Amino acid sequence: MRFRTEYTPIPIKNPLSPETPVTLLGSCFAENITKRMRSCLWDAQNPFGVLFNPFSIARAVELALYEPDPAAIVRDSIFESDGYFHSWLFDSGKSAPNADTAAGCILNALDEFRRHLSASGALIITFGTAWCYFLADKEEYVVANCHKQPQKLFCRRRVSTSEITGLWSNLLTRLHQDYPELKIIFTVSPVRHLRDGFEGNSRSKATLILAVEELCQSRDYCIYFPAFEIMNDDLRDYRFYAEDMTHPSDIAVEYIWEKFKDTYLYDNGLKLLNEGEALTRRAMHRGLLPDSEGAIKFRNDTIGLIREFNESHPTMLTPEKI
């Protein structure tokens, strides 16, 4: 007797390799998957932090790759609030006590994105919501984060499927021309945005899913991974949510991560990730008697195993870099 419908991964023809870096962008779900990858010593980077909507994600990519003077745009995006400096284009992880430090942090992230993308085998993009905030006095200026500023500064609306596909179609074409070997994997975040109400959240997610479907249909280098559907149609239970009832629990994220691995990795890749994860656990282990003969031997053995692993797989991370 079956009590649930389980998502069955269909492995892709050309799998990813943990020995090739990946770059991730988007909502906090992308952050969770980045952590899972790095815990297995896969060189995964999410340089921009949390970006929820498709317009802000696209703007960050354009700023890093295609703007002739990104520094000027970054400086123009920075404002001061209560003695702290924020950017309308990024989350509070790029904020700082002075404008120069905030700008420098963002410019470093743009440089890191360019560098890491050039070595990546895949770009994983997670759309979180179709609801966007625009500056009230600049109607076309999309805001990545409101930074707790007054509502009167913004105009809020749900962007349409055609707006998303129109923006991303041109960007994907440029990305494919510049990085022809790059796989682009889209996901829609399973995190619920209930401040929009049940209906607003459902319509937002539907808009994103339809937009991604249209983008992927005509591009063989673009793939959709159904993280949203796995959460809502496979797990489908409040016990798989965190206490806030909007974010997936750690167990749910781990389950989706397992499905991701089964979809995009073959046996050799899975074996390599298991080895990396085991090494990370060894490196994090702290014995009760750290100066004992057994503990010292364990540490020395771990150092030797890590050195051996890195010599065999030089493009992967070491535990101290995660």
Disulfide bonds with the S-S distance in Angstrom:
none
